[in-house]
Amino acid sequence: HWHELVGMLQLHQRLHASTRLRPGVDTQHLCSRSSGRCHRVAAGWKAWASPCAQAAPPAASQRSVVVAAAAVDTAQDAAQLQGILQYKPGNASSRLEARAIGCMIGAMCGNALGAPVQNDRHWQITRLHPYGLTEIPVIDLGQKPVPRGGVTGEYEQLLAMAHSLVAAATCDAAHQAAQMAEYCDPDARRYTPYAELLLQALRTGSAPVAALPRLAREYLASSEALATSTASDRPEREPFGPADFGAAVRMPPLVIAYRDAPLQLLEAAVEEACLMSHSHPLGVDGARVVAAAIQWLMGGSCGTAQGEGQAATPEQLLSYLQGVARTQDMQARLKMLQGNLFQLGAVTNWAQLYKSKSWHNLVQVHSKLTLHDHATVGTEAAAVALWALCTSWEHPRQAVTVAATLGGSAPVTAQLVGAMAGALHGDGWIPASWWDLLENNFAPPAPKKQTGLSSRLGSISVASQSSVAESDNEQEDDLSSSTAVKGTRDEALVLTHQLLALAPSGVGLSQEQWDELHRRLQSDEDA
């Protein structure tokens, strides 16, 4: 556990040096919280206004996030924004745009498909959906039910990451933490126990850094208690914490921003993104493999298999990721995938598939890849997502369906598969029945009365649904105001275009800086 403490101390130093957050930001490990026999261990950090006076978290109706810094100055800007909001799958102007949109919206589709069956087992799902989980379920019977087409907290964290990348024009752990504290709402969406405690820490205050040694001892003791409590296969006893999938699910927007960066720079950005919450090697390695896979599939600088006239294969992807993985845990799972890889083929009868040997093989390998079939650890979630993708390589919608049907952490693994499938196949595979059902309440801003020369995307205020209802009358009088429900499809579309507008060779770097960095990376093995 010492590497976690070192990571938190490093973040503490960086936060105090950061100009983006107010002074007094600190880091800490939270001790475990027990509810009955359920041990929940969390490691997080909190932001507070001063050592004496803590600022109350903003009310849900008052919280808002600005998508872009510039305002919609002209009718041309408004028309550009309106064109984005009217986008339909298959209408992209370039392969890169199609793959970026497919990555972001594919992830949303996977989350929405898997959310109603979260924590269910594969045999329960196949009984509930004997003809295939091919459409987004109508009813969610789990805790904190998700409305049809809605998403869980994992996708909300993905959007918070995208907001931070667009606003900061780089990957910055302190900025991401502040963005998550303002953007994510554990009361409104379904989050893991660890994510809830992390967001609670970010929003409510912190103990001084001097308390770190005591909290470390309590964390070590609680980790031992957690290890003895995970013999049960109940979802609430899964090993949530710095090693879980929380960092991996935030990778798609990071990869879009760093799509042409070399692997060393991408890995540095991944580690930066993991610093505030998932500094455990398994959490970092799961995120690293997911990010490298998405970049490879998008045809970035690392995707050498996707040159002109060459078709990428699952064998090439798994072989490439073997060189990316750093932990023996991830390497062993990738080796298992390579040893058991087969192609499922196009499924036309799901009821027949569930009785076949192919389905038995899918389930058997899934069970070997996971603890209790839940895929909670970052390396487990990455391996399960790759398993579903690689066995349905030419059938992206089918791959997402397989990931959701395997159960366990279904919205997480299906979200990862949707992102990877979109990076490989673009957005043309997303069916209209999924696209139209995705959570989407968005009011595009009207152009301001004054004219301007800005050609950037508009300032889109993203607020809660309650604030939208309260401000309906005000919007009729103020053409420049706009509100939207967080976590919507159109918001993801706008963010995707803003990510594509960033420097593709490394966020925040000028072309001269990038050329110099690339030269040093090529000439110095230790760079």
Order of alpha helices (4+ residues) and beta strands (2+ residues): alpha-beta-beta-beta-alpha-alpha-alpha-alpha-alpha-alpha-alpha-alpha-alpha-alpha-alpha-alpha-alpha-alpha-alpha-alpha-alpha-alpha-beta-alpha-alpha-alpha-alpha
